[in-house]
């Protein structure tokens, strides 16, 4: 992770500066600055309109009782794309537009979702994911290959209420 961050904060700005100077030498400094300002303005307005559209979709799904997980992921992509579009540079603008425009954003969201689920499945296979539940006897931890471990043995909720578990017995017992 550290190597990725070092590359992001050193190589990307160096590439951006190189491209800005190269384009500036070809079309002129003023035109390059105008392009940077124009992409910032267009990007901000596009991010705002796409963000509002996603917000309305999220509200509609919540009103219907649905969980808007796909829309929330796309909302994060729009927000990140808007920030990248406000950053001066051509590489960040290309990535920002791909995160804000609906067609490419849907593709990126599908890739992120697929990568996330694959990582979750690998984590479950390796035993790196632990599930915490609250099933009657306080919080219990399910560790691979181990029985439930109870962390809170308190059974009394208040003076009139107790928490309890029951197990259905087989009929032949």
Helices and strands as residue ranges (DSSP letters): H 2-27, H 29-63, H 69-86, H 90-100, H 102-126, E 131-134, E 139-142, E 149-150, E 156-158, E 161-162
